[in-house]
């Protein structure tokens, strides 16, 4: 009987120990972090399920992945934000675009995502607050950026789904452009007072306009350098574009420029094919949300 009792006791202790060990393993698994190498070559320990993320000027990607940052990019003391995202981020407080140390500290993030290469000393400061991951992806490649952020947040499948949905919409838009405006040229022009800027054909909303929606690139636009998303262009150059559809981003539709004879002789103006959008619209941004909105703008404009 004593042997049976001792055996039962030993078995109970063994099972208890196994249970405690399993609980420990489960707890370790739940709290498991990953180490990823970022764009500066640093190994960053990424916490699992971060809940307080700062990703200045990358909020578009977070929104696409159904993630709400703890603070959002802003300029002019918080007066200017990415207006096209405010349906999702309207209640999110702002943080200055240059991410001052004290402002970051105030929000107590558990993860920071940064696009531009900062100074090493600045990264060291941020890392004292939270793991700070600098993206590898090119700013001009929103798909690559989304996939990388999806990897960092362990949402690779969700990122791939967002891209697949976008490609479907882009194909539908290209089909519509082909049906309604086959062979037509287009240009996106940002007008500020008397200054004009034209979007680069491979950058920002230019990539959406030409590569995704399928509009033809005017010769003047095709000759732009790759130094900027939006390049300065003169009214004389714009008049030489022979552009069929003009997507005008401005807060003032009538200026001295629009009354000029050169402006009046642009084919898109003559044919009432100037499509006007406010300067806080998605045309001036890029990312899965912005580009989706631009595709919708294009569809509405071509149909109407």
Secondary structure, 3 states (H helix, E strand, C coil): CHHHHHHHHHHHHHHHHHHHHHHHHHHHHHCCCEEEECCCCCEEEECCCCCCEECCCCHHHHHHCCCCCCEEEEECCCCECCHHHHHHHCCCCEEECCCCHHHHHHHCCCEEEECCCCCHHHHHHHHHHCCEEECCCCCCCHHHHHHHHHHHCCCHHHHHHHHHHHHHHHHHHHHHHHHHHCCCEEEEEEEECCEEEEECCCCHHHHHHHHHCCCEECHHHHCCCCCCCEEECCHHHHHCCCCCEEEEECCCCCCHHHHCHHHHCCHHHHCCCEEEECCCCHHHCCCHHHHHHHHHHHHHHHHC
